[in-house]
């Protein structure tokens, strides 16, 4: 992957692309200052056709958003058959990032150039430090993570409703803490780990879908 050329992709173009991602779009409308701060630490990259951009087994401390293009999910860097496809607006690497594990699959650009936005998890993992990103921004971030992991679990459940882990999904505690509080943030963090571990266990049975 290479950094984006600001002449080809000026800030206003990147901002327009980011509006296709709910997390960025909501932050822009609710708190423009926090949005600009996030933009300042977001890494924008491009990758060419057939380039493997993320590799199975590598660390996953950066969360990526696919802004443009399509990616193939592969069992390894040299695999030819796609396990899944990722399209613009989707998030990459949530499960591995939350669990502080390595990537479970490789991702290759499928077709034209892909554009991505990457956020280092170090900006969000300390739940009690709001010196950079506010409580509300971190709440939105973890709500997004949980929604993404649960969406992938629900896809697995729909495809295999009799899977033995369906009952485990029903046992994941719901968030009961007051909305907009530090307690909710901590509960979201705990739930994200529980959901990510369940998705990891499910994927190990053969339903791998790198997200």
C-alpha positions as a Markdown table, in Angstrom:
| # | Residue | x | y | z |
|---|---|---|---|---|
| 1 | Unk | 0.0 | 0.0 | 0.0 |
| 2 | Unk | 1.1 | 3.6 | -0.6 |
| 3 | Unk | 0.2 | 6.9 | 0.9 |
| 4 | Unk | -2.3 | 8.9 | -1.1 |
| 5 | Unk | -1.1 | 11.8 | -3.3 |
| 6 | Unk | -2.8 | 14.9 | -1.9 |
| 7 | Unk | -3.0 | 16.4 | -5.4 |
| 8 | Unk | -4.9 | 13.4 | -6.6 |
| 9 | Unk | -7.0 | 13.1 | -3.4 |
| 10 | Unk | -7.3 | 16.5 | -1.7 |
| 11 | Unk | -8.9 | 16.7 | 1.8 |
| 12 | Unk | -12.3 | 17.5 | 0.4 |
| 13 | Unk | -12.2 | 14.4 | -1.8 |
| 14 | Unk | -11.3 | 12.2 | 1.1 |
| 15 | Unk | -14.0 | 13.8 | 3.2 |
| 16 | Unk | -16.6 | 13.0 | 0.6 |
| 17 | Unk | -15.4 | 9.3 | 0.5 |
| 18 | Unk | -15.5 | 9.2 | 4.3 |
| 19 | Unk | -19.2 | 10.2 | 4.2 |
| 20 | Unk | -19.8 | 6.7 | 2.9 |
| 21 | Unk | -18.7 | 5.3 | 6.3 |
| 22 | Unk | -21.4 | 5.7 | 9.0 |
| 23 | Unk | -18.8 | 6.2 | 11.8 |
| 24 | Unk | -17.1 | 9.1 | 10.0 |
| 25 | Unk | -20.4 | 10.6 | 8.7 |
| 26 | Unk | -22.0 | 10.6 | 12.2 |
| 27 | Unk | -18.9 | 12.1 | 13.8 |
| 28 | Unk | -18.7 | 14.9 | 11.2 |
| 29 | Unk | -22.4 | 15.8 | 11.8 |
| 30 | Unk | -22.1 | 15.6 | 15.6 |
| 31 | Unk | -18.7 | 17.0 | 16.4 |
| 32 | Unk | -16.7 | 18.5 | 13.5 |
| 33 | Unk | -13.7 | 19.2 | 15.7 |
| 34 | Unk | -13.4 | 15.5 | 16.7 |
| 35 | Unk | -13.9 | 14.6 | 13.0 |
| 36 | Unk | -11.0 | 16.9 | 12.0 |
| 37 | Unk | -8.8 | 15.4 | 14.8 |
| 38 | Unk | -9.6 | 11.9 | 13.6 |
| 39 | Unk | -8.8 | 12.9 | 10.0 |
| 40 | Unk | -5.4 | 14.1 | 11.3 |
| 41 | Unk | -4.4 | 10.7 | 12.6 |
| 42 | Unk | -6.1 | 8.6 | 9.9 |
| 43 | Unk | -3.7 | 7.0 | 7.4 |
| 44 | Unk | -5.1 | 7.1 | 3.9 |
| 45 | Unk | -3.6 | 4.6 | 1.5 |
| 46 | Unk | -4.1 | 3.2 | -2.0 |
| 47 | Unk | -3.4 | -0.3 | -3.4 |
| 48 | Unk | -3.3 | -1.5 | -6.9 |
| 49 | Unk | -5.0 | -4.4 | -8.7 |
| 50 | Unk | -4.0 | -7.9 | -7.4 |
| 51 | Unk | -1.9 | -6.4 | -4.6 |
| 52 | Unk | -2.1 | -8.3 | -1.3 |
| 53 | Unk | -2.6 | -5.5 | 1.3 |
| 54 | Unk | -3.1 | -7.4 | 4.5 |
| 55 | Unk | -1.4 | -10.7 | 5.2 |
| 56 | Unk | -2.5 | -13.7 | 7.3 |
| 57 | Unk | -0.6 | -14.0 | 10.5 |
| 58 | Unk | 0.5 | -10.3 | 10.7 |
| 59 | Unk | -0.4 | -8.0 | 13.7 |
| 60 | Unk | -3.7 | -6.3 | 13.5 |
| 61 | Unk | -3.5 | -3.1 | 15.5 |
| 62 | Unk | -4.9 | -0.9 | 12.7 |
| 63 | Unk | -8.6 | -0.8 | 11.8 |
| 64 | Unk | -9.2 | -0.2 | 8.1 |
| 65 | Unk | -12.2 | 1.1 | 6.3 |
| 66 | Unk | -12.5 | 0.3 | 2.6 |
| 67 | Unk | -13.5 | 3.6 | 0.9 |
| 68 | Unk | -13.4 | 2.5 | -2.7 |
| 69 | Unk | -12.8 | -0.7 | -4.6 |
| 70 | Unk | -13.3 | -4.4 | -3.7 |
| 71 | Unk | -11.1 | -6.9 | -1.8 |
| 72 | Unk | -10.9 | -10.7 | -2.0 |
| 73 | Unk | -10.5 | -12.6 | 1.3 |
| 74 | Unk | -8.0 | -15.4 | 0.9 |
| 75 | Unk | -6.8 | -18.3 | 3.0 |
| 76 | Unk | -3.2 | -17.2 | 2.4 |
| 77 | Unk | -1.2 | -14.8 | 0.3 |
| 78 | Unk | -0.8 | -17.4 | -2.5 |
| 79 | Unk | -4.4 | -18.6 | -2.5 |
| 80 | Unk | -6.5 | -18.1 | -5.7 |
| 81 | Unk | -10.0 | -18.9 | -4.5 |
| 82 | Unk | -11.7 | -16.1 | -2.6 |
| 83 | Unk | -13.4 | -17.0 | 0.7 |
| 84 | Unk | -15.4 | -13.8 | 0.7 |
| 85 | Unk | -15.6 | -10.3 | -0.9 |
| 86 | Unk | -15.3 | -7.0 | 0.9 |
| 87 | Unk | -16.9 | -3.9 | -0.8 |
| 88 | Unk | -16.7 | -0.2 | -0.2 |
| 89 | Unk | -18.0 | 1.0 | 3.2 |
| 90 | Unk | -17.0 | -2.2 | 5.0 |
| 91 | Unk | -14.5 | -2.5 | 7.9 |
| 92 | Unk | -11.5 | -4.7 | 8.0 |
| 93 | Unk | -9.8 | -6.5 | 10.8 |
| 94 | Unk | -12.1 | -5.8 | 13.7 |
| 95 | Unk | -12.0 | -9.3 | 15.3 |
| 96 | Unk | -8.2 | -9.6 | 15.3 |
| 97 | Unk | -7.7 | -6.0 | 16.5 |
| 98 | Unk | -10.1 | -6.4 | 19.5 |
| 99 | Unk | -8.6 | -9.7 | 20.5 |
| 100 | Unk | -5.0 | -8.4 | 20.0 |
| 101 | Unk | -4.3 | -11.4 | 17.8 |
| 102 | Unk | -3.0 | -11.8 | 14.2 |
| 103 | Unk | -5.0 | -11.6 | 11.0 |
| 104 | Unk | -6.9 | -14.8 | 10.1 |
| 105 | Unk | -6.8 | -14.2 | 6.4 |
| 106 | Unk | -5.1 | -12.3 | 3.6 |
| 107 | Unk | -6.8 | -9.5 | 1.6 |
| 108 | Unk | -6.1 | -8.8 | -2.1 |
| 109 | Unk | -7.3 | -6.0 | -4.3 |
| 110 | Unk | -10.0 | -7.4 | -6.6 |
| 111 | Unk | -10.2 | -5.3 | -9.7 |
| 112 | Unk | -9.4 | -1.6 | -9.7 |
| 113 | Unk | -7.4 | 0.4 | -7.3 |
| 114 | Unk | -8.6 | 0.2 | -3.7 |
| 115 | Unk | -8.6 | 3.2 | -1.3 |
| 116 | Unk | -8.5 | 2.7 | 2.5 |
| 117 | Unk | -8.5 | 4.7 | 5.7 |
| 118 | Unk | -6.7 | 3.2 | 8.7 |
| 119 | Unk | -7.0 | 4.1 | 12.4 |
| 120 | Unk | -4.5 | 2.9 | 15.0 |
| 121 | Unk | -6.3 | 1.2 | 17.8 |
| 122 | Unk | -3.9 | 2.8 | 20.3 |
| 123 | Unk | -6.0 | 6.0 | 20.0 |
| 124 | Unk | -9.0 | 4.2 | 21.4 |
| 125 | Unk | -8.0 | 1.2 | 23.6 |
| 126 | Unk | -7.4 | 3.2 | 26.8 |
| 127 | Unk | -11.0 | 3.6 | 28.0 |
| 128 | Unk | -10.2 | 6.2 | 30.6 |
| 129 | Unk | -8.0 | 8.6 | 28.6 |
| 130 | Unk | -10.2 | 11.2 | 26.9 |
| 131 | Unk | -7.5 | 13.8 | 26.4 |
| 132 | Unk | -7.6 | 13.3 | 22.6 |
| 133 | Unk | -10.9 | 11.6 | 21.7 |
| 134 | Unk | -13.9 | 12.4 | 23.8 |
| 135 | Unk | -16.0 | 9.8 | 25.7 |
| 136 | Unk | -18.8 | 10.2 | 23.1 |
| 137 | Unk | -16.3 | 9.6 | 20.2 |
| 138 | Unk | -15.0 | 6.5 | 21.9 |
| 139 | Unk | -18.6 | 5.3 | 22.6 |
| 140 | Unk | -19.4 | 5.7 | 18.9 |
| 141 | Unk | -16.2 | 3.8 | 18.0 |
| 142 | Unk | -17.0 | 0.8 | 20.2 |
| 143 | Unk | -20.7 | 0.8 | 19.2 |
| 144 | Unk | -19.4 | 0.5 | 15.6 |
| 145 | Unk | -17.1 | -2.4 | 16.5 |
| 146 | Unk | -19.8 | -4.3 | 18.3 |
| 147 | Unk | -22.3 | -3.8 | 15.5 |
| 148 | Unk | -19.8 | -5.0 | 12.9 |
| 149 | Unk | -18.9 | -8.2 | 14.9 |
| 150 | Unk | -22.5 | -8.9 | 15.7 |
| 151 | Unk | -23.5 | -8.5 | 12.0 |
| 152 | Unk | -20.9 | -11.1 | 11.0 |
| 153 | Unk | -22.1 | -13.4 | 13.7 |
| 154 | Unk | -25.7 | -13.0 | 12.5 |
| 155 | Unk | -24.6 | -13.8 | 8.9 |
| 156 | Unk | -23.0 | -17.0 | 10.2 |
| 157 | Unk | -26.1 | -17.8 | 12.2 |
| 158 | Unk | -28.4 | -17.2 | 9.2 |
| 159 | Unk | -26.2 | -19.5 | 7.1 |
| 160 | Unk | -26.1 | -22.2 | 9.7 |
| 161 | Unk | -28.9 | -21.8 | 12.3 |
| 162 | Unk | -28.1 | -25.2 | 13.9 |
| 163 | Unk | -24.5 | -24.4 | 14.6 |
| 164 | Unk | -23.6 | -25.3 | 18.2 |
| 165 | Unk | -22.3 | -21.7 | 18.9 |
| 166 | Unk | -25.8 | -20.1 | 18.2 |
| 167 | Unk | -26.7 | -20.8 | 21.8 |
| 168 | Unk | -23.5 | -19.0 | 22.9 |
| 169 | Unk | -24.4 | -15.9 | 20.9 |
| 170 | Unk | -27.7 | -15.7 | 22.8 |
| 171 | Unk | -25.7 | -15.8 | 26.1 |
| 172 | Unk | -23.6 | -12.7 | 25.3 |
| 173 | Unk | -24.8 | -10.1 | 27.9 |
| 174 | Unk | -26.7 | -7.1 | 26.6 |
| 175 | Unk | -25.6 | -3.5 | 27.4 |
| 176 | Unk | -27.7 | -2.3 | 30.4 |
| 177 | Unk | -25.5 | 0.6 | 31.5 |
| 178 | Unk | -26.9 | 4.2 | 31.1 |
| 179 | Unk | -26.3 | 5.4 | 27.5 |
| 180 | Unk | -23.5 | 8.0 | 27.1 |
| 181 | Unk | -21.6 | 7.1 | 30.2 |
| 182 | Unk | -18.2 | 5.7 | 31.1 |
| 183 | Unk | -20.0 | 2.6 | 32.3 |
| 184 | Unk | -21.5 | 2.0 | 28.9 |
| 185 | Unk | -18.0 | 2.4 | 27.3 |
| 186 | Unk | -16.6 | -0.2 | 29.6 |
| 187 | Unk | -19.5 | -2.6 | 29.0 |
| 188 | Unk | -19.2 | -2.1 | 25.2 |
| 189 | Unk | -15.5 | -3.0 | 25.5 |
| 190 | Unk | -16.3 | -6.1 | 27.4 |
| 191 | Unk | -19.0 | -7.1 | 25.0 |
| 192 | Unk | -16.7 | -6.5 | 22.0 |
| 193 | Unk | -14.2 | -9.0 | 23.4 |
| 194 | Unk | -17.0 | -11.6 | 24.0 |
| 195 | Unk | -18.4 | -11.2 | 20.5 |
| 196 | Unk | -15.0 | -11.2 | 18.8 |
| 197 | Unk | -13.9 | -14.4 | 20.7 |
| 198 | Unk | -17.2 | -16.0 | 19.6 |
| 199 | Unk | -16.7 | -15.0 | 16.0 |
| 200 | Unk | -13.1 | -16.3 | 16.2 |
| 201 | Unk | -14.3 | -19.7 | 17.5 |
| 202 | Unk | -17.0 | -19.8 | 14.8 |
| 203 | Unk | -14.5 | -19.0 | 12.1 |
| 204 | Unk | -12.2 | -21.8 | 13.2 |
| 205 | Unk | -15.0 | -24.2 | 12.3 |
| 206 | Unk | -14.7 | -23.1 | 8.6 |
| 207 | Unk | -16.7 | -19.8 | 8.3 |
| 208 | Unk | -13.7 | -17.5 | 8.0 |
| 209 | Unk | -14.6 | -14.0 | 7.0 |
| 210 | Unk | -11.8 | -11.5 | 7.8 |
| 211 | Unk | -13.3 | -8.3 | 9.1 |
